[in-house]
């Protein structure tokens, strides 16, 4: 299951482990056990930190497994609570803090005090894009974050909105991450819970980021569904191109990281 070159640089730690968040909703102990089973296997090369809400951090710290944790505060979570959870991780002798994630609300800069990467989630559309220059002006490491899946409050953003977000991040030299909806490699229409919606593919995002770096059309790459052609385009990446893309597209949160890994194996982009 090791990545084929040059895709090694493209997929390394691309998947942030959001197992405890919807729609996966794994219990914390099961999420930790799943990580323990992957430790030392080739699959672990693809997976980044375990993402946790502040309310679960203390329970996770009671585990002796040496977790790498990202603390995620969603809308309505106080910045102070996110920072406090991050401080608890940094104080632990056996765990490590990968970063914090906060909504784009007043006071988000207070989360910069820990000196770890900070992802700031902006809304889709023009109002979110208008925030990006402020994030890019920070002297410390800030990552823009966009939700690409649906939520009870919002539908899946349009390809135009996602393209504008990616394009502006690239223009500003602002790294970005995504969350929600990127369950599989290629954009598709899915039906779940009696609801049909489009979901973007993470390889589409890779190609869209490359297009933004080249000054080409971004939305078209997000909308493509020709699986074989998309896989073929990925195999043509040089290692330098892969590194440039990942410098912009840092990672995305995924509730079951084995789904995208299996997709990569099916497409022949990693050795099965």
Legacy VTK file of the C-alpha trace (Angstrom):
# vtk DataFile Version 3.0
C-alpha trace
ASCII
DATASET POLYDATA
POINTS 272 float
0.000 0.000 0.000
2.969 2.331 -0.306
2.516 5.365 -2.575
3.979 5.218 -6.056
6.397 8.022 -6.887
5.770 10.908 -7.419
2.475 10.486 -5.557
4.312 9.809 -2.288
4.707 13.560 -1.732
1.147 14.177 -2.925
-0.672 11.920 -0.451
1.569 11.864 2.634
-0.519 12.759 5.697
-3.242 14.197 3.475
-6.053 12.761 5.627
-6.735 14.299 9.013
-8.486 11.689 11.147
-11.939 13.099 11.944
-13.390 9.753 13.064
-15.266 11.189 16.069
-17.043 13.838 13.971
-20.174 13.341 11.812
-21.006 11.394 9.797
-18.565 8.823 11.216
-19.337 9.540 14.877
-16.988 6.841 16.147
-16.714 6.633 19.928
-13.407 8.036 21.126
-12.065 4.692 22.328
-12.824 3.106 18.973
-11.208 5.988 17.074
-8.053 5.584 19.175
-8.059 1.815 18.694
-8.375 2.196 14.919
-5.322 4.475 14.936
-3.409 1.986 17.067
-4.117 -0.792 14.565
-2.814 1.382 11.708
0.337 2.439 13.539
3.407 1.144 11.744
1.448 0.048 8.671
1.727 1.717 5.246
-1.767 3.162 5.744
-0.435 5.379 8.519
1.661 7.253 5.954
-1.510 8.854 4.606
-3.047 9.888 7.921
-2.428 13.034 9.941
-3.509 13.963 13.469
-6.580 12.775 15.346
-9.041 15.669 15.303
-10.978 16.162 18.531
-13.428 18.706 19.924
-12.294 20.328 23.183
-14.798 18.268 25.175
-13.009 15.007 24.301
-9.425 16.123 24.837
-9.158 15.219 28.537
-10.460 11.707 27.879
-7.994 11.289 25.009
-5.102 12.431 27.184
-5.904 9.622 29.619
-4.854 7.210 26.873
-1.172 6.318 26.996
-0.786 5.752 23.283
1.108 8.898 22.353
-1.520 10.610 20.220
-0.931 13.503 17.838
-4.016 15.677 18.326
-5.610 18.558 16.483
-8.172 20.469 18.553
-11.206 21.530 16.514
-13.652 24.153 17.662
-16.767 24.353 15.555
-19.256 27.228 15.374
-20.421 28.202 18.847
-17.289 26.930 20.619
-15.523 29.602 22.640
-11.985 30.406 21.488
-10.856 30.241 25.116
-12.097 26.639 25.396
-10.209 25.648 22.240
-7.008 27.244 23.525
-7.405 25.618 26.937
-7.763 22.191 25.341
-4.665 22.862 23.266
-2.742 23.872 26.375
-3.763 20.612 28.025
-2.309 18.655 25.109
0.959 20.593 25.143
1.265 19.951 28.900
0.974 16.201 28.393
4.294 14.332 28.398
3.038 11.598 26.081
0.911 13.432 23.500
1.568 16.134 20.914
-0.471 19.068 19.630
-0.576 19.290 15.828
-2.645 22.469 15.654
-5.885 24.242 16.470
-8.949 24.891 14.308
-11.315 27.758 15.049
-14.232 29.514 13.365
-13.609 32.932 11.813
-15.064 34.924 14.691
-13.843 37.900 16.686
-10.945 36.795 18.836
-9.588 34.079 16.555
-6.107 35.596 16.942
-6.171 34.598 20.611
-5.609 31.033 19.408
-2.208 31.994 17.951
-0.625 32.127 21.397
0.358 28.431 21.426
2.614 28.809 18.414
1.110 25.869 16.513
-0.571 25.966 13.085
-4.001 27.566 13.300
-6.761 26.761 10.802
-9.516 29.363 10.606
-12.796 28.184 9.077
-14.482 30.712 6.808
-17.955 30.461 5.283
-18.393 29.566 1.630
-18.991 32.380 -0.818
-17.904 36.009 -1.083
-18.137 36.686 2.657
-15.606 33.945 3.346
-13.285 34.958 0.529
-13.259 38.518 1.885
-11.727 37.234 5.145
-8.769 35.521 3.461
-6.498 38.596 3.088
-6.770 39.146 6.845
-5.694 35.544 7.489
-2.824 35.869 5.035
-1.554 38.991 6.815
-0.874 37.131 10.060
2.846 36.909 10.922
2.278 33.414 12.356
1.207 30.260 10.549
-2.479 30.489 9.645
-4.327 28.070 7.383
-7.668 28.902 5.775
-10.344 26.228 6.180
-13.501 25.627 4.169
-16.313 23.135 4.743
-16.950 21.330 1.461
-19.661 18.985 2.753
-23.216 19.756 3.742
-24.232 20.497 7.318
-27.631 20.993 8.983
-27.163 24.724 8.459
-25.686 24.793 4.946
-25.757 22.764 1.716
-22.678 21.633 -0.202
-21.002 24.798 -1.537
-21.028 25.340 -5.282
-18.014 24.554 -7.421
-17.766 28.295 -8.080
-17.541 29.060 -4.361
-14.913 26.372 -3.739
-12.957 27.471 -6.808
-12.940 31.091 -5.630
-11.714 29.997 -2.199
-8.893 27.881 -3.657
-7.943 30.517 -6.216
-7.773 33.320 -3.667
-5.781 31.205 -1.205
-3.252 30.403 -3.921
-3.086 34.045 -5.022
-2.389 35.138 -1.450
0.085 32.349 -0.744
-2.252 31.215 2.046
-2.285 27.459 2.777
-5.719 25.895 3.069
-7.432 22.771 4.291
-10.910 21.391 3.695
-13.389 19.478 5.796
-16.567 17.529 5.211
-17.800 15.723 2.134
-14.491 14.626 0.602
-15.103 10.935 1.202
-13.884 9.663 -2.154
-11.353 10.368 -4.868
-13.583 11.748 -7.620
-16.570 14.089 -7.603
-19.835 12.143 -7.622
-23.526 12.293 -6.776
-24.479 10.329 -3.675
-27.713 9.481 -1.906
-27.786 9.136 1.871
-30.586 9.479 4.426
-33.032 10.042 1.594
-31.088 13.050 0.330
-29.152 13.326 -2.921
-26.204 15.683 -3.177
-22.973 16.183 -5.055
-19.720 15.534 -3.203
-16.352 16.805 -4.391
-13.501 14.347 -4.894
-10.188 14.923 -3.164
-8.300 14.264 -6.399
-10.453 16.944 -8.006
-9.231 19.318 -5.299
-5.617 18.314 -6.007
-6.082 19.093 -9.706
-7.990 22.291 -8.915
-5.114 23.466 -6.729
-2.634 22.698 -9.498
-4.841 24.643 -11.924
-4.893 27.633 -9.572
-1.103 27.537 -9.313
-0.922 27.515 -13.126
-3.498 30.283 -13.550
-5.940 27.880 -15.240
-9.668 27.315 -14.690
-10.266 25.877 -11.215
-14.007 25.149 -11.189
-13.754 22.833 -14.204
-11.354 20.587 -12.309
-13.734 20.384 -9.355
-16.602 19.322 -11.618
-14.800 16.553 -13.544
-16.073 12.985 -13.086
-13.948 11.076 -15.610
-12.225 8.788 -13.122
-9.658 7.228 -15.469
-8.634 10.575 -16.938
-8.307 12.139 -13.482
-6.105 9.266 -12.298
-3.986 9.579 -15.442
-3.508 13.304 -14.823
-2.379 12.598 -11.264
0.239 10.094 -12.442
1.800 12.824 -14.589
2.654 14.965 -11.559
6.326 15.520 -10.979
7.489 15.384 -7.387
8.101 19.144 -7.465
4.538 19.736 -8.648
3.212 17.466 -5.917
5.142 19.413 -3.276
3.866 22.744 -4.614
0.269 21.521 -4.518
0.593 20.221 -0.964
2.196 23.462 0.191
-1.166 25.013 -0.685
-3.599 22.140 -0.008
-2.313 20.954 3.362
-4.900 18.313 4.314
-8.570 17.567 4.726
-10.650 16.105 7.539
-12.087 12.665 6.822
-14.302 10.608 9.136
-13.171 7.229 7.748
-9.681 7.483 6.312
-9.775 3.969 4.839
-12.326 5.029 2.199
-9.991 7.421 0.332
-7.021 5.088 0.832
-8.984 2.262 -0.770
-9.945 4.585 -3.639
-6.279 5.344 -4.289
-5.486 1.633 -4.368
-8.400 0.925 -6.739
-7.153 3.645 -9.096
-3.640 2.225 -9.037
-2.202 5.379 -7.506
-0.789 3.435 -4.576
0.342 -0.158 -4.403
-2.387 -2.351 -2.957
LINES 1 273
272 0 1 2 3 4 5 6 7 8 9 10 11 12 13 14 15 16 17 18 19 20 21 22 23 24 25 26 27 28 29 30 31 32 33 34 35 36 37 38 39 40 41 42 43 44 45 46 47 48 49 50 51 52 53 54 55 56 57 58 59 60 61 62 63 64 65 66 67 68 69 70 71 72 73 74 75 76 77 78 79 80 81 82 83 84 85 86 87 88 89 90 91 92 93 94 95 96 97 98 99 100 101 102 103 104 105 106 107 108 109 110 111 112 113 114 115 116 117 118 119 120 121 122 123 124 125 126 127 128 129 130 131 132 133 134 135 136 137 138 139 140 141 142 143 144 145 146 147 148 149 150 151 152 153 154 155 156 157 158 159 160 161 162 163 164 165 166 167 168 169 170 171 172 173 174 175 176 177 178 179 180 181 182 183 184 185 186 187 188 189 190 191 192 193 194 195 196 197 198 199 200 201 202 203 204 205 206 207 208 209 210 211 212 213 214 215 216 217 218 219 220 221 222 223 224 225 226 227 228 229 230 231 232 233 234 235 236 237 238 239 240 241 242 243 244 245 246 247 248 249 250 251 252 253 254 255 256 257 258 259 260 261 262 263 264 265 266 267 268 269 270 271
